[in-house]
Amino acid sequence: MRRLKAFTLATLLELHPTHVTVMVHRARYDIPLSQEEHTLLQLLQEEPLVLLPISRDRCQLLLDRLATDPMVLEELNDFEDAADSSVSSEGA
């Protein structure tokens, strides 16, 4: 498996049979889904806030690569640390 390049996190807005609508920096994007991704997102959509890893070009979900790429885990940890800082909570 090739190493995952940079990604961003998007907020899940709407789940459709063939795609998911997400938001990144107040812009909406429609991203195509596989049947497996749709099934997983059906379970997750009940949560109040769902962040999804997507490619930087906002063209594909990266759910299948989360558990296997150390860079993803590092970026997620950085994101969690930033979310816990006082600077990010002031802007929310």
PyMOL commands that set and color helices and strands:
alter all, ss='L'
color gray80, all
select helices_A, chain A and resi 35-44+63-65+70-84+86-91
alter helices_A, ss='H'
color red, helices_A
select strands_A, chain A and resi 7-15+19-24+27-32+51-55
alter strands_A, ss='S'
color yellow, strands_A
deselect
rebuild
show_as cartoon
